[in-house]
Amino acid sequence: MAQGVGSLWLRAALVALAFVVALGGTPRQANADASQLCRAGSNIVLAPFDALLGPYIAAKDEYYGLTEVDDETELKVVAAAPGYVFLLGMQVGGSIIRLIGGVFEIIPGVFTLFRDEPGPALFRSAEDAWSVSDTSFGPCPFKLGISYNTINDG
């Protein structure tokens, strides 16, 4: 008798498992958005290039600041070298934050595969700033050499 009750429970569990598998496999409308996962991968892969292109980007931002911002000439002369060092450090720091933001965006990116709309970017500076190269491959952004200095429009 005890053996019959055990096999009954086993059969009930197998029927319940088959029912759950059948419900999971029923056709329904697909809804997926991989843009956040694409953005995370793009940020992880391209962040080191922001640091490598840092001297060029800092020099371009420095030139913009020296020519477009209306300061006294003495201030521009005195602040040129420390300003370049500051901009270079900001560039390297921004690329590190872009890399960290890309890593942190992987988990939400996986969850947005099951939703219709993408989540917001965790690191907005990478989305809004000018870059040396700005192209999109479908949902995947390709921004190479982002400037983290917000005064320069490119």
C-alpha positions as CSV (number, residue, x, y, z in Angstrom):
1,M,0.0,0.0,0.0
2,A,2.8,2.4,0.8
3,Q,4.4,1.7,-2.5
4,G,1.2,2.6,-4.3
5,V,0.9,6.0,-2.6
6,G,4.5,6.9,-3.5
7,S,4.0,6.1,-7.1
8,L,0.7,8.1,-7.1
9,W,2.6,11.1,-5.8
10,L,5.3,10.6,-8.4
11,R,2.7,10.4,-11.2
12,A,1.0,13.5,-9.9
13,A,4.3,15.4,-9.8
14,L,5.1,14.3,-13.3
15,V,1.7,15.4,-14.6
16,A,2.1,18.8,-12.9
17,L,5.6,19.2,-14.4
18,A,4.3,18.3,-17.8
19,F,1.5,20.9,-17.4
20,V,4.0,23.6,-16.4
21,V,6.3,22.8,-19.4
22,A,3.3,22.8,-21.7
23,L,2.2,26.2,-20.5
24,G,5.7,27.6,-20.8
25,G,5.9,26.4,-24.4
26,T,2.6,27.9,-25.6
27,P,3.0,30.4,-28.4
28,R,2.7,34.1,-27.5
29,Q,3.7,37.4,-28.9
30,A,7.4,38.0,-28.6
31,N,8.6,41.0,-26.7
32,A,12.3,41.6,-26.3
33,D,14.5,44.6,-26.3
34,A,18.3,44.0,-26.4
35,S,19.3,47.7,-26.7
36,Q,20.3,48.0,-23.0
37,L,22.4,44.8,-23.2
38,C,23.9,46.2,-26.4
39,R,24.7,49.5,-24.7
40,A,26.3,47.6,-21.8
41,G,28.5,45.6,-24.2
42,S,29.4,48.7,-26.1
43,N,30.4,50.6,-23.0
44,I,32.5,47.7,-21.7
45,V,34.4,47.2,-25.0
46,L,34.8,50.9,-25.9
47,A,35.6,52.4,-22.5
48,P,39.4,51.7,-22.8
49,F,39.5,53.6,-26.1
50,D,38.2,56.7,-24.3
51,A,41.2,56.5,-22.0
52,L,43.6,55.8,-24.9
53,L,42.2,58.7,-26.9
54,G,42.3,60.9,-23.8
55,P,45.2,63.1,-24.8
56,Y,43.6,64.0,-28.1
57,I,40.1,64.6,-26.5
58,A,41.6,66.6,-23.6
59,A,43.6,68.7,-26.1
60,K,40.5,69.3,-28.2
61,D,38.5,70.3,-25.1
62,E,41.3,72.5,-23.9
63,Y,41.5,74.3,-27.3
64,Y,37.7,74.8,-27.2
65,G,38.0,76.3,-23.7
66,L,40.9,78.6,-24.7
67,T,39.2,79.9,-27.9
68,E,35.5,79.9,-27.1
69,V,35.3,80.8,-23.4
70,D,35.7,84.5,-22.7
71,D,38.3,84.7,-19.9
72,E,41.3,87.0,-19.4
73,T,44.4,86.2,-21.4
74,E,46.5,85.9,-18.2
75,L,44.1,83.3,-16.8
76,K,44.2,81.3,-20.0
77,V,48.0,81.3,-19.9
78,V,48.3,80.3,-16.3
79,A,45.5,77.7,-16.4
80,A,46.4,76.0,-19.7
81,A,48.8,73.3,-18.3
82,P,46.8,72.5,-15.1
83,G,43.6,72.6,-17.2
84,Y,45.0,70.0,-19.6
85,V,46.1,67.7,-16.7
86,F,42.6,68.1,-15.2
87,L,40.8,67.3,-18.4
88,L,43.1,64.3,-19.0
89,G,42.3,63.0,-15.5
90,M,38.6,63.6,-16.1
91,Q,38.8,61.7,-19.3
92,V,40.5,58.7,-17.7
93,G,38.1,58.8,-14.8
94,G,35.1,59.1,-17.1
95,S,36.2,56.0,-19.1
96,I,36.5,54.0,-15.9
97,I,33.0,55.0,-14.8
98,R,31.8,54.1,-18.3
99,L,33.3,50.6,-17.9
100,I,31.8,50.2,-14.4
101,G,28.4,51.5,-15.7
102,G,28.6,48.9,-18.6
103,V,29.2,46.1,-16.1
104,F,26.4,47.2,-13.9
105,E,24.1,47.4,-16.9
106,I,24.4,43.8,-17.9
107,I,21.9,42.5,-15.3
108,P,19.1,45.0,-16.1
109,G,19.9,44.3,-19.8
110,V,19.2,40.7,-19.4
111,F,15.8,41.5,-17.7
112,T,14.9,43.9,-20.5
113,L,15.1,41.0,-23.0
114,F,11.7,40.1,-21.7
115,R,10.2,43.6,-21.9
116,D,9.2,45.8,-24.8
117,E,11.0,49.0,-23.9
118,P,14.7,49.6,-22.9
119,G,15.7,50.9,-19.5
120,P,17.4,54.2,-19.1
121,A,21.2,54.4,-19.3
122,L,23.1,54.2,-16.0
123,F,25.8,56.6,-17.2
124,R,24.1,59.5,-19.0
125,S,27.4,61.3,-19.9
126,A,28.2,58.5,-22.4
127,E,24.9,59.1,-24.1
128,D,24.8,62.9,-24.2
129,A,28.5,63.9,-24.9
130,W,30.3,64.4,-28.2
131,S,32.6,61.7,-29.4
132,V,35.2,61.1,-32.0
133,S,33.0,58.5,-33.7
134,D,29.3,58.2,-33.2
135,T,27.5,55.4,-35.1
136,S,24.7,53.1,-34.3
137,F,24.4,49.5,-35.6
138,G,20.7,48.9,-35.1
139,P,20.0,49.0,-31.4
140,C,23.7,49.0,-30.5
141,P,25.4,52.4,-30.0
142,F,29.0,52.8,-31.1
143,K,30.5,55.9,-29.5
144,L,34.3,55.8,-29.7
145,G,36.3,58.5,-27.8
146,I,33.6,60.1,-25.7
147,S,34.5,63.5,-24.1
148,Y,33.4,63.7,-20.5
149,N,33.8,67.5,-20.5
150,T,30.3,68.9,-20.7
151,I,31.2,72.4,-22.0
152,N,32.3,71.2,-25.4
153,D,29.7,70.5,-28.1
154,G,32.1,68.9,-30.4
